[in-house]
Amino acid sequence: MDIPPIDGQVRRDVGGAAETTDFGRVHWVVRENDPPRAEQTIGLATFDAGKGNVEHIHPNCEEVVYVLAGEVEHTLGDQKTLLKAGDLIVVPRNVPHKLTNKGGSAVTACIIFSSPDRKFEPTGR
């Protein structure tokens, strides 16, 4: 069995090196070849108050959104639901969706994709 060095597999201070987005910040904790042989994409996302992402699909993977803090509106096609801390949603591959923080405080969520090279395609809606 080929076991990688443990220090290369550990991610510390998750959320400390986030990149800025239109809706807030995302720290990509796991993605293609980081760590080596990763088979998923995982991010820690912060959606600022009043912000959201554009409607989009992931043609090569499903997405799981687990809300850690706050409340966020999530759409799945034409359906909407409110997700609160402790809730999660599974978004199947190729299904249009988006998150919108309609509250007055930031929302933190863990986002998990079933592929190390998740694809993101805006729907234009």
Rosetta blueprint (number, residue, H / E / L):
1 M L
2 D L
3 I L
4 P L
5 P L
6 I H
7 D H
8 G H
9 Q H
10 V L
11 R L
12 R L
13 D L
14 V L
15 G L
16 G L
17 A L
18 A L
19 E E
20 T E
21 T L
22 D L
23 F L
24 G E
25 R E
26 V E
27 H E
28 W E
29 V E
30 V E
31 R E
32 E L
33 N L
34 D E
35 P L
36 P L
37 R L
38 A L
39 E L
40 Q L
41 T E
42 I E
43 G E
44 L E
45 A E
46 T E
47 F E
48 D L
49 A L
50 G L
51 K L
52 G E
53 N L
54 V L
55 E L
56 H E
57 I E
58 H L
59 P L
60 N L
61 C L
62 E L
63 E E
64 V E
65 V E
66 Y E
67 V E
68 L E
69 A E
70 G L
71 E E
72 V E
73 E E
74 H E
75 T E
76 L E
77 G L
78 D L
79 Q E
80 K E
81 T E
82 L E
83 L E
84 K E
85 A L
86 G L
87 D L
88 L E
89 I E
90 V E
91 V E
92 P L
93 R L
94 N L
95 V L
96 P L
97 H E
98 K E
99 L E
100 T E
101 N L
102 K L
103 G L
104 G L
105 S L
106 A L
107 V E
108 T E
109 A E
110 C E
111 I E
112 I E
113 F E
114 S L
115 S L
116 P L
117 D L
118 R L
119 K L
120 F L
121 E E
122 P E
123 T L
124 G L
125 R L
